[in-house]
Amino acid sequence: MISIRLHPAARREIRRAFEWYLQEASARIATGFLDDFEDTLALLKTHPEIGEPGGSHTRRLIFQRYPYTVVYRSKGNTLEIAAIAHHSRQPEYWANRL
């Protein structure tokens, strides 16, 4: 069974995005963001190699409905989530997390 471990900074990115959608959009849209995140993680658990290969031995999978990408790498039976990166962020800003 595949387990998922989120870097503390990735957890903060999820929380900040949720709070932003809650304040700037609506509770429905904020909840939709979390649902999209959970759907993305479920897909990764089932198909860990689905993401596009990236630098630092990572892979990237784009959310279905929101402008975010999960940056992760596989270590044995664990997927290490390095970032939940908004598409407007500087590329590779998360590299020192690995």
C-alpha positions in Angstrom: 0.0 0.0 0.0 1.3 3.5 -0.9 1.4 6.1 1.8 1.7 9.8 1.4 3.9 12.2 3.4 3.5 15.9 3.0 6.3 18.3 3.7 5.3 20.9 6.3 5.5 23.7 3.8 3.2 21.7 1.4 0.7 21.5 4.3 0.9 25.3 4.7 0.4 25.8 1.0 -2.8 23.7 1.1 -4.1 25.7 4.1 -3.2 29.1 2.6 -4.9 28.2 -0.7 -8.0 27.0 1.1 -8.2 30.2 3.2 -7.7 32.3 0.1 -10.5 30.7 -1.8 -12.7 30.9 1.3 -12.1 34.7 1.7 -11.9 35.7 -2.0 -14.4 33.3 -3.5 -16.8 31.1 -1.5 -17.0 28.2 0.9 -18.1 26.0 -2.1 -15.1 26.9 -4.1 -12.7 26.5 -1.1 -14.2 23.0 -0.5 -13.9 22.3 -4.2 -10.2 23.0 -3.9 -9.8 20.5 -1.1 -11.9 17.9 -3.0 -9.6 18.4 -6.0 -6.5 18.0 -3.8 -7.9 14.8 -2.3 -8.9 13.4 -5.8 -5.3 14.1 -7.0 -3.8 12.3 -4.0 -6.2 9.3 -4.5 -5.1 9.2 -8.2 -1.4 9.3 -7.1 -1.9 6.5 -4.6 -3.4 4.3 -7.3 -1.0 5.3 -10.1 2.2 6.8 -8.5 4.0 7.1 -11.8 1.3 9.1 -13.5 2.9 12.5 -13.0 5.2 14.1 -15.5 8.9 13.7 -14.6 10.6 16.8 -13.3 13.9 18.0 -11.8 15.4 16.6 -8.6 13.9 13.1 -9.3 10.4 14.5 -8.8 7.1 14.1 -10.7 4.3 16.6 -11.1 0.6 16.1 -11.4 -1.7 19.0 -12.2 -5.0 19.3 -10.3 -8.1 18.8 -12.5 -9.9 22.0 -11.7 -7.6 24.4 -9.9 -4.3 26.0 -11.0 -2.1 23.9 -8.8 0.4 21.1 -9.3 1.4 18.5 -6.8 5.2 18.1 -6.8 6.3 14.7 -5.4 8.8 11.9 -5.5 8.5 8.2 -4.8 10.6 6.6 -2.1 9.7 2.9 -1.8 6.0 2.7 -0.8 5.9 6.4 0.2 5.1 9.4 -2.0 6.8 12.5 -0.5 4.8 15.6 -1.4 7.3 18.5 -1.7 4.9 21.2 -2.8 1.4 22.2 -3.8 2.5 24.7 -6.3 0.3 27.5 -7.7 1.0 27.9 -11.4 2.0 31.5 -11.0 4.8 30.7 -8.5 8.4 30.8 -9.4 9.4 27.4 -10.9 11.4 25.1 -8.6 10.9 27.4 -5.5 10.4 24.2 -3.5 13.7 22.5 -4.5 15.4 22.9 -1.1 12.6 20.9 0.5 13.9 17.6 -0.9 
